[in-house]
Amino acid sequence: MSEHPVDLSTRIIDSGVLEGPVNRMNEELSELADGVAIVESFSHSIAVDTGAGLVVFDTSVEAKGPAVVEALRGWSDAPVDSIVYTHGHVDHVGGSGAFAADADSRGIGAPRVIGHEAVPPRFARYRDTSGYNRVINLRQFGGAATDLAQATERPFLPPSVLEPDLTYEDQLVVTVGDTEFELNHCLGETDDHTWTWIPDHKMITAGDQFIWMFPNCGNPQKVQRYPLEWAQSLRAMAAKGAELFVPSHGLAIAGADRIRGCLITVAETLEKLVADVVDAMNSGAVLNDIVHSVHVAPEALEIPYLVPMYDEPEFVVRNIWRLYGGWWDGSPARLKPPSDQAVGAELVELVGDIQAIIDRAQQRSGEGNHRLACHLIDLAIAAEPESRAAHEARIEIYTNRRGTETSLMAKGIYKGAVSDSQAAISGELPDTKFVLKLE
């Protein structure tokens, strides 16, 4: 049995030392308080026993749903009255079908599902962009290019996911038995987030507004995130004086001072990053200048719950620009740029030989200038997509770069580049180019 999540979080926060993985996906159940339990999974499932049924926050991914239900059933045989979606990401709602199946096996109706009013539109968007979401998740987590065809055949949002029965706009108070749940909408990682204050337990369920890593507020492949509003939600949670704080990733935290300290630290970090980017924008700086000049203090990134292991500040900087400044980065040449193929071909013609570009890219990679090395090798491949030498160099260059990165997002995308070149060499790279055909 793993160490109790509160014991581990207390030691890590109080010592400032990150001892090991904090997002434990073992489907083990821990009781956090009398009538409150957590099942640690891909995303956690948190249950509150009201005496009139369980209220469950999040259901993990589809594949983990049955194990989550089984773990909960080892703790309580009470029917699940309600499921609250903290937001509509598939790792939080995917297991809801397993809860419906459990109810059906007991001869009772499926649990009521509660979420913000933006959850159903999110589900609709997932259905409309199922293939795209499959592709970007495959790339984000380092999947191989040869898996693309299989990935896009499966629906991104599992058909078994339960739609919300009850939605709300800003705030909703729900009472089950004698237990009151105050649901609060906030912007942050998503536009449909819910954090819940449970007065009887002096407890907050926070969803992904706190994830025990640098906030997931800059994902390069996903829709807009909201860093300043994220910080505001953390301050609102901190004001509640909670004694138990339960995110959907990472460890539960106990103690009002400890909880408040964590929330305010993350809020201040996001607020400072937003202020620095906006100040630079107001001075007339373009995105490229801001990316290379605005940073989070290194000591902040050593705090156990701010380590950039999934997302990272540079991506958040770009997302802040997108939120306040639009998609154009401020460079006139990149307003309507040429194709990469055209730039690559021009570069080859200029130097006289693609091998010269490959050699220079490898040289820069060896010097640790990974940004320039990757740019050069990608231009070489754009110019000559079938060049085996270019793809072999690309595999080496992106493998080296991946080893220097901290965030899973960067590592996954760079591994995807390696996989693309490996597939190109083997002839297994699927044709993903879109061509408009005029009939």
C-alpha positions as CSV (number, residue, x, y, z in Angstrom):
1,M,0.0,0.0,0.0
2,S,1.4,3.4,-1.0
3,E,2.0,6.1,1.6
4,H,-1.1,8.1,2.6
5,P,-1.3,11.1,0.2
6,V,-1.7,13.6,3.0
7,D,1.3,12.3,4.9
8,L,3.4,12.5,1.7
9,S,2.2,16.0,0.7
10,T,2.8,17.3,4.2
11,R,6.4,16.2,4.2
12,I,7.1,17.5,0.7
13,I,5.5,20.9,1.2
14,D,7.1,21.4,4.7
15,S,10.5,20.3,3.6
16,G,10.5,21.8,0.1
17,V,11.9,18.6,-1.3
18,L,10.2,16.7,-4.0
19,E,10.9,13.1,-3.1
20,G,9.3,11.3,-6.1
21,P,6.2,11.0,-8.2
22,V,3.2,12.7,-6.7
23,N,0.6,11.8,-9.4
24,R,0.2,8.1,-8.4
25,M,-1.9,6.3,-10.9
26,N,-2.4,3.1,-8.9
27,E,-6.2,3.0,-8.4
28,E,-5.6,2.8,-4.6
29,L,-8.2,4.3,-2.3
30,S,-7.3,6.4,0.7
31,E,-9.7,7.8,3.2
32,L,-8.9,11.5,3.7
33,A,-11.5,12.2,6.4
34,D,-14.6,10.6,7.8
35,G,-16.8,10.0,4.8
36,V,-14.3,11.3,2.3
37,A,-12.1,9.2,0.1
38,I,-9.8,9.5,-3.0
39,V,-9.0,6.9,-5.6
40,E,-5.6,8.0,-7.2
41,S,-5.8,7.3,-10.9
42,F,-4.9,8.9,-14.3
43,S,-7.1,11.6,-12.9
44,H,-8.3,11.1,-9.4
45,S,-11.9,10.3,-8.3
46,I,-12.9,11.9,-5.0
47,A,-16.0,10.6,-3.2
48,V,-18.0,12.2,-0.3
49,D,-20.5,10.0,1.6
50,T,-23.5,12.2,2.4
51,G,-25.5,9.4,4.1
52,A,-28.0,9.7,1.2
53,G,-25.6,8.5,-1.4
54,L,-22.1,9.3,-2.7
55,V,-21.2,12.5,-4.5
56,V,-18.2,11.7,-6.8
57,F,-15.9,14.3,-8.4
58,D,-14.4,13.1,-11.7
59,T,-14.2,9.5,-13.0
60,S,-10.7,9.1,-14.5
61,V,-10.2,7.9,-18.1
62,E,-12.4,5.3,-19.8
63,A,-9.8,2.5,-19.3
64,K,-9.5,3.2,-15.6
65,G,-13.2,3.7,-14.9
66,P,-13.9,0.0,-13.9
67,A,-10.9,-0.1,-11.5
68,V,-11.9,3.2,-9.9
69,V,-15.5,1.9,-9.3
70,E,-14.1,-1.3,-7.9
71,A,-11.9,0.6,-5.5
72,L,-14.8,2.8,-4.3
73,R,-17.0,-0.2,-3.8
74,G,-14.3,-1.6,-1.5
75,W,-14.9,1.5,0.6
76,S,-18.7,2.0,0.4
77,D,-21.7,0.2,-1.0
78,A,-23.8,3.4,-1.1
79,P,-25.4,4.4,-4.4
80,V,-23.7,7.2,-6.3
81,D,-26.2,10.1,-6.2
82,S,-24.2,12.5,-8.3
83,I,-21.1,12.9,-10.4
84,V,-19.5,16.3,-10.6
85,Y,-17.3,17.0,-13.6
86,T,-14.6,19.4,-12.5
87,H,-14.2,20.0,-16.3
88,G,-14.8,18.2,-19.5
89,H,-11.3,16.8,-20.3
90,V,-11.5,13.1,-21.2
91,D,-9.2,12.0,-18.4
92,H,-11.8,13.3,-16.0
93,V,-15.1,12.2,-17.6
94,G,-14.0,9.1,-19.5
95,G,-14.8,6.7,-16.7
96,S,-18.3,7.9,-16.2
97,G,-19.7,5.0,-18.2
98,A,-18.3,2.6,-15.6
99,F,-20.4,4.3,-12.9
100,A,-23.5,4.0,-15.1
101,A,-22.7,0.3,-15.6
102,D,-22.3,-0.1,-11.8
103,A,-25.7,1.5,-11.2
104,D,-27.3,-0.7,-13.9
105,S,-25.9,-3.8,-12.2
106,R,-27.7,-2.7,-9.0
107,G,-30.9,-2.1,-10.8
108,I,-30.9,1.6,-10.2
109,G,-30.7,4.6,-12.5
110,A,-27.4,6.2,-13.5
111,P,-26.0,8.9,-11.3
112,R,-27.0,12.5,-11.9
113,V,-24.2,14.3,-13.6
114,I,-23.4,18.0,-12.8
115,G,-21.1,20.3,-14.6
116,H,-20.6,23.8,-15.9
117,E,-22.8,24.9,-18.8
118,A,-19.7,25.0,-21.1
119,V,-19.1,21.2,-20.7
120,P,-21.7,20.1,-23.3
121,P,-20.3,22.5,-26.0
122,R,-16.8,21.1,-25.2
123,F,-18.1,17.6,-25.8
124,A,-19.7,18.7,-29.1
125,R,-16.3,20.2,-30.1
126,Y,-14.5,17.0,-29.2
127,R,-16.9,15.1,-31.5
128,D,-16.4,17.5,-34.3
129,T,-12.6,17.4,-34.0
130,S,-12.1,13.8,-32.8
131,G,-9.4,13.0,-35.3
132,Y,-7.4,16.2,-34.6
133,N,-7.6,15.6,-30.8
134,R,-6.4,12.0,-31.2
135,V,-3.5,13.2,-33.3
136,I,-2.3,15.9,-31.0
137,N,-2.6,13.7,-27.9
138,L,-0.6,11.1,-29.7
139,R,2.1,13.7,-30.5
140,Q,1.9,15.2,-27.0
141,F,2.6,11.9,-25.3
142,G,5.3,10.9,-27.8
143,G,3.4,8.3,-29.9
144,A,4.8,7.0,-33.2
145,A,3.7,8.5,-36.5
146,T,2.7,5.0,-37.7
147,D,0.0,5.0,-35.0
148,L,-1.8,7.9,-36.6
149,A,-4.3,5.9,-38.7
150,Q,-5.3,3.7,-35.8
151,A,-5.6,6.7,-33.5
152,T,-7.9,8.7,-35.7
153,E,-10.3,5.7,-36.1
154,R,-11.3,5.8,-32.5
155,P,-13.6,8.5,-31.1
156,F,-11.7,10.9,-28.9
157,L,-14.7,11.3,-26.5
158,P,-15.7,7.8,-25.6
159,P,-19.4,7.1,-26.5
160,S,-20.0,5.9,-23.0
161,V,-19.3,9.3,-21.4
162,L,-22.4,10.6,-19.6
163,E,-23.7,14.0,-20.6
164,P,-24.5,16.5,-17.7
165,D,-28.0,16.4,-16.5
166,L,-27.7,19.7,-14.5
167,T,-25.6,22.6,-15.6
168,Y,-25.0,26.1,-14.1
169,E,-23.5,29.4,-15.1
170,D,-21.6,31.0,-12.1
171,Q,-22.4,29.2,-8.9
172,L,-24.6,26.4,-7.8
173,V,-25.4,25.0,-4.4
174,V,-26.4,21.4,-4.3
175,T,-27.6,19.5,-1.2
176,V,-27.5,15.8,-1.0
177,G,-28.7,14.4,2.3
178,D,-27.5,17.0,4.8
179,T,-24.3,17.8,3.0
180,E,-24.1,21.1,1.0
181,F,-21.8,21.5,-2.0
182,E,-21.0,25.0,-3.3
183,L,-20.0,24.7,-7.0
184,N,-18.0,27.6,-8.4
185,H,-17.2,28.3,-12.0
186,C,-13.8,29.6,-12.9
187,L,-11.6,30.1,-16.0
188,G,-8.1,28.5,-16.0
189,E,-6.9,25.4,-17.7
190,T,-10.3,25.3,-19.3
191,D,-13.4,27.5,-19.8
192,D,-15.7,25.0,-18.0
193,H,-13.9,24.5,-14.7
194,T,-15.7,23.9,-11.4
195,W,-14.1,24.0,-8.0
196,T,-16.3,23.0,-5.0
197,W,-16.4,24.2,-1.4
198,I,-17.9,21.6,1.0
199,P,-18.4,23.4,4.3
200,D,-19.2,20.3,6.4
201,H,-15.7,19.0,5.7
202,K,-13.9,22.4,5.3
203,M,-12.8,20.9,2.0
204,I,-12.2,22.0,-1.6
205,T,-12.1,19.8,-4.7
206,A,-10.1,21.8,-7.2
207,G,-10.0,19.8,-10.4
208,D,-6.9,20.8,-12.4
209,Q,-6.6,24.4,-11.0
210,F,-3.8,22.9,-8.9
211,I,-1.8,20.0,-10.4
212,W,1.4,19.7,-8.4
213,M,3.4,21.0,-11.4
214,F,3.7,24.3,-13.2
215,P,0.1,25.2,-14.2
216,N,-1.0,23.6,-17.5
217,C,-1.7,27.0,-18.9
218,G,0.3,27.1,-22.2
219,N,-0.3,23.8,-23.9
220,P,1.0,24.4,-27.5
221,Q,-1.7,22.2,-29.1
222,K,-4.8,23.0,-27.2
223,V,-7.3,25.8,-27.0
224,Q,-7.0,29.0,-25.0
225,R,-6.1,28.9,-21.3
226,Y,-6.6,31.8,-18.9
227,P,-3.7,32.5,-16.5
228,L,-4.9,35.6,-14.7
229,E,-8.4,34.2,-14.1
230,W,-6.6,31.0,-13.0
231,A,-4.8,33.0,-10.3
232,Q,-8.0,34.7,-9.3
233,S,-9.6,31.3,-8.7
234,L,-6.7,30.2,-6.5
235,R,-7.1,33.3,-4.4
236,A,-10.8,32.7,-4.1
237,M,-10.1,29.1,-2.9
238,A,-7.4,30.4,-0.5
239,A,-10.0,32.7,1.1
240,K,-12.2,29.8,2.1
241,G,-9.8,28.6,4.9
242,A,-10.1,25.0,3.8
243,E,-8.5,22.3,6.0
244,L,-8.5,19.7,3.2
245,F,-7.7,20.5,-0.4
246,V,-8.1,17.8,-3.0
247,P,-6.9,18.3,-6.6
248,S,-7.6,15.9,-9.4
249,H,-3.9,15.3,-10.0
250,G,-1.2,15.0,-7.4
251,L,-1.7,14.8,-3.6
252,A,-4.4,15.9,-1.2
253,I,-3.2,18.7,1.1
254,A,-4.2,19.2,4.7
255,G,-3.9,22.3,7.0
256,A,-5.3,25.7,6.3
257,D,-1.9,27.5,6.4
258,R,-0.3,24.9,4.2
259,I,-3.1,25.0,1.6
260,R,-3.2,28.8,1.5
261,G,0.5,29.0,1.1
262,C,0.5,26.7,-1.9
263,L,-2.4,28.5,-3.6
264,I,-1.1,32.0,-3.1
265,T,2.4,31.0,-4.3
266,V,1.0,29.6,-7.6
267,A,-1.3,32.6,-8.0
268,E,1.5,35.1,-7.5
269,T,3.7,33.2,-10.1
270,L,1.0,33.4,-12.7
271,E,0.1,37.0,-12.0
272,K,3.8,38.0,-12.3
273,L,4.1,36.2,-15.6
274,V,1.0,37.9,-17.0
275,A,2.2,41.3,-15.8
276,D,5.6,40.9,-17.3
277,V,4.3,39.8,-20.7
278,V,1.6,42.5,-20.9
279,D,4.2,45.1,-19.9
280,A,6.4,44.0,-22.7
281,M,3.5,44.0,-25.1
282,N,2.7,47.5,-24.0
283,S,6.2,48.6,-24.8
284,G,5.9,47.4,-28.4
285,A,7.9,44.2,-28.1
286,V,7.1,41.4,-30.5
287,L,6.5,37.8,-29.4
288,N,9.9,36.5,-30.3
289,D,11.5,39.2,-28.1
290,I,9.1,38.4,-25.2
291,V,9.7,34.7,-25.4
292,H,13.5,35.2,-25.0
293,S,13.3,37.9,-22.3
294,V,10.4,37.0,-19.9
295,H,11.1,34.2,-17.5
296,V,9.9,32.8,-14.2
297,A,12.6,33.0,-11.5
298,P,14.6,29.7,-11.4
299,E,14.1,29.4,-7.6
300,A,10.3,29.4,-8.1
301,L,10.6,26.5,-10.6
302,E,12.3,24.4,-7.9
303,I,9.2,24.6,-5.6
304,P,7.9,21.0,-5.5
305,Y,4.5,22.0,-6.9
306,L,5.8,24.4,-9.5
307,V,8.4,22.2,-11.3
308,P,7.8,22.4,-15.1
309,M,7.3,18.7,-15.6
310,Y,4.2,18.9,-17.9
311,D,3.8,22.4,-19.1
312,E,6.4,25.2,-18.9
313,P,6.6,29.0,-18.6
314,E,7.7,29.6,-22.2
315,F,4.5,28.0,-23.5
316,V,2.4,30.1,-21.0
317,V,4.1,33.2,-22.3
318,R,3.0,32.3,-25.8
319,N,-0.5,31.7,-24.6
320,I,-0.7,35.0,-22.8
321,W,0.3,36.7,-26.1
322,R,-2.4,34.8,-27.9
323,L,-5.0,35.8,-25.3
324,Y,-4.2,39.5,-25.4
325,G,-2.6,39.9,-28.8
326,G,-4.0,37.5,-31.3
327,W,-2.2,34.9,-33.4
328,W,0.3,37.2,-35.3
329,D,3.6,37.4,-33.5
330,G,4.5,40.9,-34.6
331,S,7.0,40.1,-37.3
332,P,6.0,41.6,-40.7
333,A,7.7,38.7,-42.5
334,R,5.6,36.2,-40.6
335,L,2.3,37.9,-41.3
336,K,2.0,36.0,-44.6
337,P,5.1,33.8,-44.7
338,P,6.4,31.6,-47.4
339,S,6.1,27.8,-47.1
340,D,8.8,26.0,-45.2
341,Q,9.5,24.1,-48.5
342,A,10.2,27.4,-50.3
343,V,12.5,28.7,-47.5
344,G,14.3,25.3,-47.3
345,A,14.8,25.2,-51.1
346,E,16.1,28.8,-51.1
347,L,18.6,27.9,-48.4
348,V,19.8,24.8,-50.2
349,E,20.3,26.9,-53.4
350,L,22.1,29.6,-51.4
351,V,24.6,27.2,-49.8
352,G,24.7,24.9,-52.8
353,D,24.2,21.6,-51.1
354,I,21.7,20.2,-48.6
355,Q,24.6,18.4,-46.8
356,A,26.0,21.7,-45.8
357,I,22.8,22.5,-43.9
358,I,22.7,19.0,-42.3
359,D,26.3,19.5,-41.2
360,R,25.7,22.9,-39.7
361,A,22.6,21.6,-37.9
362,Q,24.6,18.8,-36.4
363,Q,27.3,21.2,-35.4
364,R,24.9,23.5,-33.7
365,S,23.3,20.6,-31.9
366,G,26.7,19.5,-30.7
367,E,27.3,23.0,-29.3
368,G,23.9,22.8,-27.4
369,N,22.2,25.3,-29.7
370,H,19.2,23.1,-30.0
371,R,16.7,25.8,-31.1
372,L,18.9,26.7,-34.2
373,A,19.8,23.1,-34.9
374,C,16.1,21.9,-35.1
375,H,15.2,24.9,-37.2
376,L,17.9,24.2,-39.7
377,I,17.3,20.4,-40.0
378,D,13.6,21.0,-40.5
379,L,14.3,23.4,-43.3
380,A,16.5,20.8,-44.9
381,I,13.8,18.2,-44.8
382,A,11.2,20.7,-46.1
383,A,13.5,21.2,-49.1
384,E,14.2,17.5,-49.7
385,P,11.6,15.5,-47.8
386,E,13.0,12.1,-49.0
387,S,16.6,12.8,-47.9
388,R,17.7,9.9,-45.8
389,A,20.7,11.8,-44.5
390,A,18.5,14.7,-43.4
391,H,16.1,12.4,-41.5
392,E,18.9,10.5,-39.9
393,A,20.4,13.8,-38.6
394,R,16.9,14.9,-37.5
395,I,16.6,11.8,-35.4
396,E,19.9,12.5,-33.7
397,I,19.2,16.2,-33.2
398,Y,15.7,15.9,-31.8
399,T,16.8,13.0,-29.6
400,N,19.5,15.2,-28.1
401,R,17.1,18.1,-27.7
402,R,14.5,15.9,-26.0
403,G,17.1,14.9,-23.4
404,T,17.6,18.5,-22.3
405,E,13.9,19.3,-21.8
406,T,11.9,19.1,-18.6
407,S,8.3,19.4,-19.7
408,L,6.4,16.3,-20.9
409,M,4.8,18.4,-23.7
410,A,8.1,19.4,-25.2
411,K,9.6,15.9,-24.7
412,G,6.5,14.4,-26.4
413,I,6.5,16.7,-29.4
414,Y,10.3,16.2,-30.0
415,K,9.8,12.4,-29.7
416,G,7.1,12.7,-32.2
417,A,9.6,14.4,-34.6
418,V,12.0,11.5,-34.1
419,S,9.2,9.0,-34.8
420,D,8.2,11.0,-38.0
421,S,11.7,10.7,-39.4
422,Q,12.1,7.1,-38.4
423,A,8.8,6.4,-40.3
424,A,10.0,8.4,-43.3
425,I,13.1,6.4,-43.5
426,S,11.2,3.1,-43.3
427,G,8.6,4.3,-45.8
428,E,5.8,4.0,-43.2
429,L,5.0,7.6,-42.8
430,P,1.2,8.1,-43.5
431,D,0.2,10.9,-45.9
432,T,-1.4,13.5,-43.7
433,K,-1.2,16.4,-46.2
434,F,-4.5,18.1,-46.9
435,V,-5.1,18.9,-50.6
436,L,-8.1,21.0,-51.7
437,K,-9.5,19.3,-54.8
438,L,-11.7,21.4,-57.1
439,E,-14.3,19.3,-58.8
